Amino acid sequence: MKEHHPRKGPLAACVKTSLDRYFHDLNGEKPGNLYEMVIIEIERPLLEAVMHQAQSNQCKAARMLGINRNTLRKKLKLHGRD
């Protein structure tokens, strides 16, 4: 099955808008740990949505995400969703 990877979709637009607002709100201060902050902010709702779609089945959710089940378990634990 061919995977679909849009170059710029609604999610990318939301992230860009949020980052633009974040930089504006910094009011000239230097951002720090930006990559980690964005990944954590995006990962939590992603995991919640996929786990809901997979009816809390971790094997199914891991397949949907394209990651190993143990990796999924670590991420769920990190976000307090274990």
N, C-alpha and C positions, 0 to 999 in steps of 0.2 A: 504494500500500500504506500502510495506517495504521500510524504508529509508536506503540509502547507506551512510555510514560514513567511508571513507577510512582512514586507520591508518596513512599513509604518502603518500601524493600525490604531484603533481607539485606545488601546492600552499604552502604546508609545506616546500618543498625544497627551494622555492623562499624566504620565510620568514627567514629560517635558513641562507641562503646565505647572505641575507641583514643584518641580525643581526651579523653574523661573520664579515662582512665588517665594520659595525658600531663599534663593539668592537675594531677592528684593528685600525680604524681611531681615536678612543679616545686616543690612544697612552698612555695608563696607567692612564688616568683620570677616575674618578668614574662616572658611568652613574646615572642619576636621572630620576624618573618618567617614567621608561622604559615601564611599562605595559600600561599606558595611551597613550604614544607616539605610540606604536605599534597598539593598538586598533584604534586610530584615523586614522592612516595611512592606515589601512586595511579597516576600515568601509566606508570611503569616496568612493573609487572605487567600493566597493561592492554595496553600495546604488545606485550609478550611473548606474552600469550594470543592476541591478534588476529593477530600475525604467524604464530604456530603454526597457528591455525585457517585462515589464508589460505595456508598452506604457503609462507611467506616471499615471497609475491607482493605487492609493495608497492602496486600498482594496486588489487588486490582488497582489501587491508587498508585502504587509504585510503577506499575506497567503504564498507566495513563501519563505519568510524569516522565517516564523514560529513565528512571533511576532504580537503583538496587533497593530492596525492601529494608535492609539494615540502614541505608542512608536515610530513607524516609523516616524510620523509627527515631534516628538521631535528631533529625530536623523537627519532628513532632515533639520530642522531649525538650529540645531547645526552646520551643515556643509554648511549652506548657500544655501540649495537646495530647500527651501520652495516655 
